[in-house]
Amino acid sequence: MEQIIPIFQGIAWPLALAIAWAAGEAGYRWLGLPRISSYGIAGFAMSASQGGFLGNPPEGAVILLADFAFALILFELGYRINLRWLRTNPWIGISAAAEAFSTFAAVFAIGRLFDLNQLTALLLAALAMSTSPAAILRVINETRSAGQVTERLLHLSALNCIFAVMVFKATLAYWALSSDKGIFDALWSSAAVLIVSVALGATFGVAVPGILRWANSPHRNSTVALALAILLLTALTHFLKFSPLVAALVFGLAARHRRICFSQAQQNFGSLGDLLTVLLFVFTTSLLDWRQMTSGIGLALTIVLVRLLTKTAATTAFARISGTTWRKGALTGLALTPFSVFAMFLIEQSRHLKLPALAEISGVALMILLIEIIGPVITQRALTWAGETQKAN
């Protein structure tokens, strides 16, 4: 028996991925649920805190693979951003700023109402600005959604993530300045991290397409080459404690504008992306601990509701002036519901700062993550109601 347990522990993660994949297929086929929602439920059920067999905390290799999986998604999100459209219709960017910063203000007010200290409330509000690109892209790819709501959703999601990282890093800088960390730590924890991460992403975005052209295979081998480049970029930024999130997003944006083309089959990096998506959602939900979450349930529910109402109100208010209907504006806001996966990664990648406020918001973030298992369902329904999914068409 003692020999069996170590063997079982050695196959715990492969077994968990197989179970989660089966749950995703069953939920999609029988209930019409997005696969990622079922992945999340399976990961939560198999986590150590729920009496499951997955180790807690996860192993270092699993963490790096999860970072890589999320970086692939952020690369694809950046790749699908059309800067020319944002220049032609600046109201898209203005509406994104309006909904993101109104969400920040609303959640900050809620945090203070629940007696959180100022720093904790600021960090929580910064996280609430974001929208989870993992959930958004998976639902869009799964339903083969295309149309005005889909394109707005992609662009607003990317801008939300950028705003969230900027405000989150600025808040960390504010903490460093107000403590005994000094101005150097303040600048390094915010401006320097963002600037270097952007520079690394842009460098990869210029160098990798150049290498592919030199090899005379800009299209045929682009998927493998870009995946390897993203893996290297993730490992580098992770080791140097910069932001893999920002670097991958900028890499994707630069690759698009260097004319590296993906076919429909290559989007989401094919089978590799599918496998790593299962790992990503099992990993994030395996971090949940119901004992830690119960104390933050009231605050978490309030934040989810206020965030949903604020974003929907803002996108609806700017709908006509930005070139769409009130209805599609409201559906865009509704589709922005998922956000917790991005928030969890932003927290995890700031742990090295050993900021007490990060520990304070973790319980709330974990509760939000559990609630957010239904987020992809809301996104799926919003795109279906907009008539942009393949099923709807």
C-alpha positions in Angstrom: 0.0 0.0 0.0 2.8 2.4 0.8 4.3 1.7 -2.6 1.0 2.4 -4.4 0.5 5.9 -2.9 3.7 7.5 -4.3 2.9 6.0 -7.7 -0.6 7.5 -7.5 0.8 10.8 -6.5 3.1 10.7 -9.6 0.1 10.4 -11.9 -2.2 12.7 -10.0 -2.1 15.6 -12.5 -2.3 13.5 -15.7 -5.3 11.7 -14.1 -6.9 15.0 -13.0 -6.6 16.4 -16.6 -8.2 13.2 -18.0 -11.1 13.5 -15.6 -11.5 17.2 -16.2 -11.5 16.7 -20.0 -14.1 14.0 -19.7 -16.2 16.3 -17.5 -15.9 19.1 -20.0 -17.1 16.9 -22.9 -20.0 15.5 -20.9 -21.1 19.0 -19.7 -20.8 20.4 -23.3 -22.7 17.5 -24.9 -25.5 16.9 -22.4 -26.0 20.3 -20.8 -24.6 22.7 -23.4 -22.2 24.2 -20.9 -18.8 25.8 -22.0 -16.2 23.1 -21.4 -14.1 25.4 -19.2 -16.9 25.6 -16.7 -16.8 21.9 -16.3 -13.0 21.9 -16.1 -13.3 24.4 -13.2 -15.9 22.3 -11.3 -13.7 19.2 -11.7 -10.6 21.0 -10.6 -12.3 22.2 -7.5 -13.7 18.8 -6.6 -10.3 17.2 -7.0 -8.3 19.8 -5.0 -6.7 18.8 -1.7 -8.7 21.3 0.3 -11.9 19.4 -0.7 -10.4 16.1 0.2 -9.2 15.3 -3.4 -6.0 13.9 -4.6 -4.3 17.0 -6.1 -1.4 18.4 -4.2 -1.8 21.8 -2.6 0.2 23.9 -3.3 0.8 22.6 -6.9 4.3 21.6 -8.0 6.6 24.1 -9.6 6.4 22.4 -13.0 2.6 22.6 -13.0 2.8 26.3 -12.1 5.1 27.0 -15.0 2.8 25.1 -17.4 -0.2 27.0 -16.1 1.7 30.3 -16.7 2.6 29.1 -20.2 -1.1 28.1 -20.9 -2.2 31.6 -19.9 0.5 33.3 -21.9 -0.7 31.4 -25.0 -4.2 32.8 -24.5 -2.9 36.3 -23.9 -0.8 36.0 -27.0 -3.8 35.1 -29.1 -5.8 37.9 -27.5 -3.1 40.4 -28.4 -2.9 38.9 -31.9 -6.6 39.5 -32.5 -6.5 43.2 -31.5 -6.9 45.6 -34.5 -5.2 48.9 -33.6 -6.5 50.4 -36.8 -10.1 49.9 -35.7 -9.3 51.5 -32.4 -7.8 54.5 -34.2 -10.8 54.7 -36.6 -13.4 54.4 -33.8 -11.8 55.9 -30.7 -15.1 55.5 -28.8 -14.3 51.8 -28.4 -11.2 52.8 -26.3 -13.1 55.5 -24.5 -16.0 53.1 -23.6 -13.4 50.6 -22.4 -11.8 53.2 -20.1 -15.2 54.3 -18.9 -16.4 50.8 -17.9 -13.1 49.8 -16.4 -12.6 52.9 -14.2 -16.2 53.1 -13.2 -15.9 49.5 -12.1 -12.7 50.4 -10.2 -14.6 53.3 -8.4 -17.6 51.1 -7.6 -15.7 48.2 -6.2 -13.4 50.4 -4.2 -16.5 52.0 -2.6 -17.9 48.5 -1.8 -14.6 47.5 -0.3 -14.5 50.4 2.0 -18.2 49.8 2.9 -17.2 46.3 4.0 -14.4 47.8 6.2 -11.4 46.8 4.1 -8.4 49.0 4.6 -7.6 51.5 1.8 -4.8 49.4 0.2 -6.7 46.2 0.2 -9.8 48.0 -1.3 -7.6 49.5 -4.0 -6.0 46.2 -5.0 -9.4 44.5 -5.1 -10.8 47.3 -7.2 -7.9 47.0 -9.6 -8.4 43.3 -10.0 -12.2 43.9 -10.7 -11.3 46.1 -13.7 -10.0 43.0 -15.6 -11.8 40.6 -17.8 -10.6 37.0 -18.1 -9.2 36.5 -21.6 -9.0 32.7 -20.9 -12.8 32.4 -20.5 -13.6 34.9 -23.3 -11.4 33.4 -25.9 -12.3 29.8 -25.1 -16.0 30.5 -25.4 -15.5 32.5 -28.6 -13.4 29.7 -30.2 -15.7 27.0 -28.9 -18.9 28.6 -30.4 -17.0 30.0 -33.4 -18.6 33.3 -32.6 -18.1 36.2 -35.0 -19.7 39.6 -35.2 -19.8 43.1 -33.7 -20.3 42.0 -30.1 -17.5 39.4 -30.4 -15.0 41.9 -31.7 -16.0 44.5 -29.1 -15.7 41.8 -26.4 -12.2 40.9 -27.5 -10.9 44.5 -27.6 -12.6 45.5 -24.4 -11.2 42.4 -22.7 -7.6 43.3 -23.8 -8.0 46.9 -22.7 -9.4 45.8 -19.4 -6.4 43.6 -18.7 -4.0 46.5 -19.6 -5.8 48.9 -17.3 -6.0 46.4 -14.5 -2.2 45.7 -14.6 -1.4 49.4 -14.8 -3.6 50.3 -11.8 -2.5 47.2 -9.8 1.2 48.0 -10.3 0.5 51.7 -9.5 -1.2 50.6 -6.3 1.9 48.4 -5.4 4.1 51.5 -6.0 1.9 53.5 -3.7 2.3 50.9 -1.0 6.1 50.9 -1.5 6.2 54.7 -1.2 4.0 54.8 1.8 6.1 52.1 3.6 9.8 51.9 4.3 10.5 50.3 0.9 11.7 53.6 -0.7 11.3 55.2 -4.1 13.5 52.7 -5.9 11.3 49.7 -4.9 8.2 51.8 -5.7 9.4 52.5 -9.3 10.7 48.9 -9.8 7.5 47.3 -8.6 5.4 49.4 -11.1 6.9 51.4 -13.9 10.1 49.3 -14.5 8.2 46.0 -14.5 5.7 47.3 -17.0 8.3 48.9 -19.3 10.6 45.9 -19.3 7.7 43.5 -19.9 6.5 45.6 -22.8 10.0 45.8 -24.2 10.5 42.0 -24.0 7.2 41.3 -25.6 7.9 43.8 -28.4 11.4 42.4 -28.9 10.0 38.8 -29.3 7.2 40.3 -31.6 9.9 41.7 -34.0 12.5 38.9 -33.7 10.3 35.8 -34.1 8.6 36.9 -37.3 12.0 37.9 -38.7 13.4 34.5 -37.9 10.4 32.8 -39.6 10.9 34.9 -42.7 14.6 34.1 -42.7 13.6 30.4 -42.6 11.2 30.9 -45.5 8.3 29.5 -43.5 6.3 32.4 -42.0 3.0 30.4 -42.1 3.7 26.6 -42.2 5.7 26.5 -39.0 4.5 29.6 -37.3 2.4 27.8 -34.7 5.2 25.7 -33.3 7.7 28.6 -33.5 5.4 31.0 -31.7 4.5 28.4 -29.1 8.2 27.8 -28.3 8.8 31.6 -28.3 6.0 32.1 -25.8 7.3 29.3 -23.6 10.8 31.0 -23.6 9.2 34.4 -22.9 7.1 33.0 -20.0 10.1 31.3 -18.4 12.3 34.4 -18.8 9.7 36.9 -17.3 8.8 34.4 -14.6 12.4 34.0 -13.6 13.2 37.7 -13.7 9.9 38.5 -11.9 8.5 40.7 -14.6 5.0 40.4 -16.0 4.4 37.4 -18.3 0.8 38.7 -18.7 1.9 42.0 -20.3 4.8 40.5 -22.3 2.6 37.8 -23.9 -0.1 40.3 -24.8 2.4 42.7 -26.4 4.0 39.8 -28.2 0.7 38.9 -29.8 0.0 42.4 -30.8 3.4 42.9 -32.4 3.2 39.5 -34.2 -0.1 40.5 -35.8 1.3 43.7 -37.1 4.4 41.9 -38.4 2.0 40.0 -40.7 2.3 36.5 -39.1 -0.9 34.8 -40.1 -2.8 32.0 -38.2 -5.2 29.8 -40.0 -8.5 28.9 -38.4 -7.1 25.5 -37.3 -4.1 27.1 -35.7 -6.1 29.5 -33.5 -5.8 28.6 -29.8 -2.6 26.7 -30.9 -4.6 23.6 -31.8 -4.4 20.5 -29.6 -1.6 22.0 -27.5 -3.8 24.9 -26.6 -6.7 22.6 -25.8 -4.6 20.5 -23.5 -3.1 23.4 -21.7 -6.5 25.1 -21.2 -7.6 22.0 -19.3 -4.6 22.3 -17.1 -5.1 26.0 -16.6 -8.6 25.8 -15.3 -7.9 22.7 -13.2 -4.9 24.5 -11.7 -6.7 27.7 -10.8 -9.7 26.0 -9.3 -7.5 23.6 -7.4 -6.3 26.6 -5.4 -9.7 27.0 -3.9 -10.1 26.3 -0.2 -13.7 26.5 1.0 -12.5 27.2 4.6 -10.8 30.3 3.4 -13.6 31.4 1.2 -16.6 31.3 3.6 -15.5 34.6 5.3 -15.5 36.5 2.0 -18.7 35.2 0.5 -20.8 38.4 1.1 -18.2 40.7 -0.2 -17.5 38.5 -3.2 -21.2 38.2 -4.2 -21.5 42.0 -3.9 -18.5 42.6 -6.0 -19.6 40.2 -8.8 -23.0 41.9 -8.9 -21.8 45.5 -8.8 -19.1 44.8 -11.4 -21.7 43.2 -13.7 -24.1 46.1 -13.4 -21.4 48.7 -13.8 -19.8 47.3 -16.9 -23.2 46.6 -18.6 -24.4 50.1 -17.8 -21.2 51.7 -19.2 -21.1 49.6 -22.4 -24.8 50.3 -23.0 -24.3 54.1 -22.4 -21.6 54.3 -25.0 -23.3 51.9 -27.5 -24.8 54.3 -29.9 -22.0 56.8 -30.0 -19.5 54.0 -30.6 -21.5 52.6 -33.6 -23.8 49.8 -32.3 -27.2 49.3 -30.8 -28.3 49.6 -27.2 -29.0 45.9 -27.1 -25.6 44.9 -28.4 -23.9 47.3 -26.1 -25.7 45.7 -23.1 -24.8 42.2 -24.4 -21.2 43.2 -24.6 -21.2 44.3 -21.0 -22.9 41.1 -20.0 -20.3 39.0 -21.9 -17.5 40.7 -19.9 -18.6 38.9 -16.7 -15.6 36.5 -16.3 -12.5 38.0 -14.7 -11.2 35.9 -11.8 -8.6 33.8 -13.7 -6.7 36.9 -14.7 -7.0 38.3 -11.2 -5.7 35.1 -9.6 -2.6 35.1 -11.9 -2.0 38.8 -11.1 -2.0 38.0 -7.4 0.2 34.9 -7.7 2.8 36.8 -9.7 3.0 39.5 -7.0 3.5 37.0 -4.1 7.2 37.6 -4.0 6.5 41.2 -2.7 5.1 39.6 0.5 2.5 42.3 0.8 0.0 41.5 3.6 -2.9 43.0 1.6 -2.4 40.3 -1.0 -3.1 37.6 1.6 -6.2 39.6 2.7 -7.8 39.6 -0.7 -6.9 36.0 -1.6 -9.9 34.7 0.2 -12.3 37.0 -1.6 -10.6 36.3 -4.9 -10.9 32.5 -4.4 -14.6 32.9 -3.6 -15.0 35.0 -6.7 -13.3 32.3 -8.7 -15.8 29.7 -7.5 -18.7 32.0 -8.4 -17.0 32.8 -11.8 -17.4 29.2 -12.9 -20.7 30.4 -14.2 -19.0 33.4 -15.9 -18.3 31.5 -19.2 -22.0 30.4 -19.3 -23.1 34.1 -19.2 -20.6 34.9 -22.0 -21.9 32.0 -24.0 -25.5 33.1 -23.6 -24.7 36.7 -24.4 -23.0 35.8 -27.7 -25.9 33.4 -28.5 -28.5 36.2 -27.9 -26.5 38.5 -30.1 -26.9 35.9 -32.9 -23.1 35.5 -33.4 -22.5 31.9 -32.5 -22.4 29.1 -35.1 -25.4 27.4 -33.3 -27.4 30.6 -33.4 -26.6 31.1 -37.1 
